[in-house]
Amino acid sequence: MTDPLAQYRIVETLTESQVSDLMELYKNEFWCDKRTREDVVKMLAATDVIIGFVDEGDRLIAFTRVITDFVYRGTVFDVIVNPAHRKMGLGTKLMDAVVNHPKLQAVETLGLHCLPKMIPFYERWKFADVGEMKFMKRKNP
């Protein structure tokens, strides 16, 4: 039996066309639907590890990124799969690619932020709710 995910290829940089695909992915999610292309291009340039899956036509259909110091801490951001390609295991493949990425093997702790309903998904890779820790943020005016 053939692996249905074998048709997808992993990429670690995005073409201009794939940045457009990423903008389309972002439009589908409440947490990133206001992002501008200019800001996303800037964000990508400052991202340490990019992992995407593209289809046979080189269209980006799944994406995540990691910001890290490559020693102590790394944070996974933007785990996102095109709605038409969900329920196929691409989110799992993305997270497998993160935890097995050669550049991230020496990182002491990987973290991420997720909605409570997504906790069981991330627990498969030994991400754990740190309960007593609180996420704090400061927004620039």
N, C-alpha and C positions, 0 to 999 in steps of 0.2 A: 504494500500500500504506500502511495506517495504522500509525503508530508505536504499538506496544503499551504503551509507557510514557506515552503522552499521557493516559491515564486517571488518572494520579497528579498531584497538585498539591503544590507546594512550600509549606512553612510555616516561619516563623521564630520563632514562639512556639507554645507548646503549651497546649491547653485542659486542664481537669481530666481529661476522658476520655482525652485523648492522653497525659497523664502516666501513666494506668493502662496504656495500650498500651505505653508505654516500659518500665514495670515488667515487663510480660510479655516484652518483647524481652530485657531484662536477665536474666530467669530462665533463658533458653536458653543462656547463655554462661558458661563457667567463670570468666572474669575479672571478672564483675560480678553473679553470681547471688546474692550476699549483700547487695546494696544494699537499703536501706529507703526507703520512700516519703518519709519525713520528710527524709532526707539528700538524696535525688534532687531534691526541691523546692528545698532550700537550694542545691544544686549548680546547678540551672537558673537560679536568681536571680542567681548569681555568674558565669554564662557569658556571654561577650561576643558570640558568634555561634552561633545555633542553626539547623540546617538539618534539616528533616524532610520526608518525603514521606507524603502521606495518600491513601487510596483514595477512591472515590466516596462512601463512607459516613463520611468524615472520620476513619477509623481510621489511626493512625500505623503505617506498615509499614517505614519506614527512617529512620535518624536518625544525625546526627553533631553535634559541637560543637567550637568553637574558643575557646581562652583566648589573649588577645593584648594587647599594649600598643599595637597599631595602627601601630607604627613599625618596631621592630627584630625582634621575635620573636612568633611565634604557634605554638601547639601544637594539633594536631588530636587529638581524643579520641573514643572510642566510635563508631567507624564500624560500624554494625550494621544488618542487614536481616532482616526476619521470615523464618524458614526456609521458609515456604510461598511466598515471593516471591523467593527467590534464583535465580541463573542466568538472570536476565532483564535484567541491566544496571543495576539500581538502585544498587549499590555504585559503579559507574562514574559514574552521574548524581550521586550524593552528592559524590564527589570533584571532579567537574567544577564543581559548585555552590560548593565550597570555594575552589578555585583561581581561579574567576572572580567570586567575591563582591566587589561594589563596595567594601565596607569593608575588604577584605583586600588590595587591589591595591597599597597603599603599604608593606605589611609586607615587610621585607628578607628574612626567612627563616621559612619554615613548617617545622615538624618534626612527627614523630609517632613512636610506639613501635608495633612490630608483631612478630608471630612471623616467624621466618625464611622460612617458606613463603609469606608474604604480600608479601615484598619485590618479586617480579616485578609484582604488581598495582600497587603504589605507584610503581614506576619509570616507569610510563606518564606520570606527572605530574612527572617529573624529581626525585622524591625519591631520594636516594642513601644507601647505607650509608656512614656516616662512620667505619667501622672503628676508627680510633685513638681515637675518643671513646668514653667509657664512661658509661652511664647509672648514676647513683648515686641512692640514696634513703635517707631516714631515716623510720622509722615512729614515731609518737608512742606511748608506752607505753599 
